[in-house]
Amino acid sequence: MCYVGTPASIHYGTGSIHGYFSEDQVTIGDLVVNNQEFIEATHEPGLTFLAAKFDGILGLGFKEISVEGANPVWYNMIQQNLVTEKVFSFWLNRNAYDMNGGEIVFGGADTNHYKGSHTYTRVTRKAYWQFEMGDFLIGGKSTGICVDGCAAIADSGTSLIAGPIAAIAQIHAQIGATGVANEECKEVVAGHGHKLLELLQDKTPPAQVCSKIGLCEFDGTHGISAGIDSVLGETHKSADDVSDATCNACEMAVSWMQSEFVQNQTKEGKLEYANRLCDNMPSPVGSYVDCRHIDSLQNVAFSIGGRAFELTPEQYILKFGEGFLAHCMSGFTALDIPPPIGPLWILGDVFMGAYHTIFDYGNMRVGFADSA
């Protein structure tokens, strides 16, 4: 329990708020939630909130991660018997010209906004709404990404689809998205590529390869990209940005080289592949696609709960402007989340816009169906 007047702060993927706990009635639609604890913000540093067209953030994750153990609005709705079903659902309208931006339903789901039935997958961790995701496909073919399973969350507070840097670079290479070429990545491949391959061939665990040659201080991926609008967690920054960049570049190169072992390529072929992917390393400010080539891109798909959830190029490429002023941005962005929370994929608005989402608290599961 938190007490009114207690100082509190939250650090998001972009931006933060500082203030103190207050308590009041909260009205959502025709529901009135009594004695709701919330943080009354007195300081909101950063451009995110300065440019925002909203007045606050409504957290719908689990109480296990709430600040000071405060009771989230959703928990109070259940405890005060304001909902008949312990579920809430999202429909996000991706038509930017429609006045109706979307809908959230507490206590059920609006059948007007989905087609068919939902495919459910169980919650694997009570923090964010986390579940197990399977293989990632491009053009109906496995990429090898998540073939052994990946942790993922559905998060309406994240604009794009976020995944580990190495995986997103592979995706961008296949869809032709280009960011800022990372010279650090190319230097690692040129200066240490042969040694990296030798360690992999000697069955050194991939997570330990970069630390063995002194390019990483720790065993495993670390660091977080700040180039994503997300309400996920707190960002951490290394005290040594140069070392951190070299480590990230090394870990990506190892990931790519490892994926090429199954292709029976020569040593030089593996190095050439890794060097080529350096050009597709995601940029912190977004990666762009030639708008003229969208029609030639293939569908991508996420395997969840035994179903392949497809996204068309029109759904995973974001287009801004028209005619010669148009520019197109990839709906995928890189975000390396360190353990124990990560590695983690975040299926944000790009995914949830295509698929109506039910968060089933009563049965601890998440469900997806085609949006309508």
Long-range contacts (C-beta under 8 A, 24 or more apart in sequence): 1-69, 2-37, 2-67, 2-68, 2-69, 2-70, 6-68, 8-39, 8-67, 8-68, 9-39, 9-67, 10-39, 10-67, 11-233, 11-234, 11-235, 12-48, 12-57, 12-230, 12-231, 12-232, 12-233, 12-234, 13-158, 13-224, 13-226, 13-228, 13-229, 13-230, 13-231, 13-232, 13-233, 13-235, 13-335, 14-46, 14-48, 14-226, 14-228, 14-229, 14-230, 15-44, 15-45, 15-46, 15-47, 15-48, 15-49, 16-44, 16-45, 16-46, 17-41, 17-43, 17-44, 17-49, 17-57, 18-42, 18-43, 18-44, 18-45, 19-43, 21-68, 21-70, 26-73, 28-73, 28-106, 29-106, 31-77, 31-82, 31-83, 31-106, 32-82, 33-73, 33-76, 33-77, 33-80, 33-82, 34-76, 34-80, 35-76, 36-71, 36-73, 36-76, 37-70, 37-71, 38-70, 39-67, 48-229, 57-157, 57-231, 59-231, 60-88, 60-156, 60-359, 61-127, 61-128, 61-129, 62-126, 62-127, 62-128, 62-129, 64-126, 64-127, 65-127, 65-128, 74-106, 74-361, 77-106, 77-107, 78-361, 82-106, 82-107, 83-107, 83-108, 84-108, 85-362, 86-360, 86-361, 86-362, 87-358, 87-359, 87-360, 87-361, 87-362, 88-358, 88-359, 88-361, 89-356, 89-357, 89-358, 89-359, 90-156, 90-352, 90-356, 90-357, 90-359, 91-356, 91-371, 92-156, 92-349, 92-352, 92-353, 92-371, 93-353, 94-315, 94-353, 94-354, 109-356, 109-358, 112-372, 113-356, 113-371, 113-372, 114-356, 114-369, 114-370, 114-371, 114-372, 115-369, 115-370, 115-371, 115-372, 116-369, 116-370, 117-369, 118-356, 118-358, 118-367, 118-368, 118-369, 119-304, 119-305, 119-306, 119-307, 119-309, 119-367, 119-368, 119-369, 120-305, 120-358, 120-360, 120-363, 120-365, 120-366, 120-367, 121-304, 121-305, 121-365, 121-366, 121-367, 122-364, 122-365, 123-364, 123-365, 123-366, 124-151, 125-151, 126-364, 127-341, 128-153, 128-155, 128-232, 129-153, 129-154, 129-155, 129-359, 129-366, 130-344, 131-304, 131-365, 131-366, 133-302, 133-303, 133-304, 133-345, 134-302, 134-303, 134-304, 135-303, 136-167, 136-171, 136-300, 136-301, 136-302, 136-303, 137-300, 137-301, 137-302, 137-303, 137-308, 138-171, 138-174, 138-175, 138-298, 138-299, 138-300, 138-301, 139-298, 139-299, 140-298, 140-299, 140-301, 143-170, 143-171, 143-174, 144-259, 144-262, 145-170, 145-171, 146-303, 146-345, 150-343, 150-344, 150-345, 151-342, 151-343, 151-344, 151-345, 152-302, 152-304, 152-344, 152-345, 152-346, 152-347, 153-232, 153-344, 153-345, 153-346, 153-347, 154-347, 154-351, 154-352, 154-357, 154-359, 154-366, 154-368, 155-230, 155-231, 155-232, 155-346, 155-347, 155-348, 156-348, 156-349, 156-352, 156-357, 157-230, 157-231, 157-232, 157-348, 158-228, 158-229, 158-230, 158-231, 158-232, 158-346, 158-348, 158-349, 159-228, 159-229, 159-230, 159-348, 159-349, 159-350, 160-228, 160-229, 160-330, 160-331, 160-332, 160-333, 160-348, 160-349, 160-350, 161-316, 161-331, 161-332, 161-333, 161-345, 161-346, 161-347, 161-348, 161-350, 161-351, 162-228, 162-230, 162-332, 162-333, 162-334, 162-335, 162-345, 162-346, 162-348, 163-332, 163-334, 163-335, 163-345, 163-346, 164-221, 164-334, 164-335, 164-336, 164-342, 164-343, 164-345, 165-225, 165-248, 165-251, 165-252, 165-281, 165-282, 165-334, 165-335, 165-336, 166-251, 166-252, 166-255, 166-256, 167-255, 168-282, 168-332, 168-333, 168-334, 169-252, 169-256, 169-277, 169-280, 169-281, 169-282, 169-334, 170-256, 170-259, 170-277, 170-280, 171-300, 171-332, 172-280, 172-282, 172-287, 172-330, 172-332, 173-276, 173-277, 173-280, 174-298, 175-289, 175-297, 175-298, 175-300, 175-313, 175-317, 175-330, 176-289, 176-290, 176-293, 176-297, 177-280, 177-287, 177-288, 177-289, 177-330, 177-332, 178-279, 178-280, 178-287, 178-288, 178-289, 179-280, 179-281, 179-282, 179-283, 179-285, 179-286, 179-287, 179-288, 180-281, 180-283, 180-285, 181-278, 181-279, 181-281, 182-249, 182-278, 182-281, 184-245, 184-246, 184-249, 185-249, 185-252, 185-253, 185-278, 185-281, 186-275, 186-278, 187-249, 188-215, 188-246, 188-249, 188-250, 188-253, 189-253, 189-271, 189-274, 189-275, 189-278, 190-275, 192-250, 192-253, 193-253, 193-257, 193-271, 193-274, 193-275, 194-267, 194-271, 196-250, 196-253, 196-254, 196-257, 197-257, 197-267, 197-270, 197-271, 200-254, 200-257, 200-258, 200-261, 206-254, 206-255, 206-258, 209-250, 209-254, 210-247, 210-250, 210-251, 210-254, 213-250, 215-246, 215-247, 215-250, 216-247, 216-250, 216-251, 217-243, 217-247, 220-338, 220-339, 221-248, 221-251, 221-336, 221-338, 221-342, 221-343, 222-247, 222-336, 222-338, 223-247, 223-248, 223-336, 223-338, 224-335, 224-336, 224-337, 224-338, 225-282, 225-284, 225-333, 225-334, 225-335, 225-336, 226-284, 227-282, 227-283, 227-284, 227-285, 227-286, 227-333, 227-334, 228-333, 228-335, 230-335, 230-346, 230-348, 232-335, 232-337, 232-346, 233-337, 233-341, 236-338, 248-336, 249-278, 249-281, 252-277, 252-281, 253-278, 282-332, 282-333, 282-334, 286-329, 286-330, 286-333, 287-329, 287-330, 287-332, 287-333, 288-327, 288-328, 288-329, 288-330, 289-317, 289-328, 289-329, 289-330, 290-328, 291-319, 291-326, 291-327, 291-328, 294-319, 294-328, 302-347, 302-351, 304-368, 305-368, 307-368, 309-351, 309-354, 309-355, 309-368, 311-350, 311-351, 311-354, 315-350, 315-353, 315-354, 316-350, 318-350
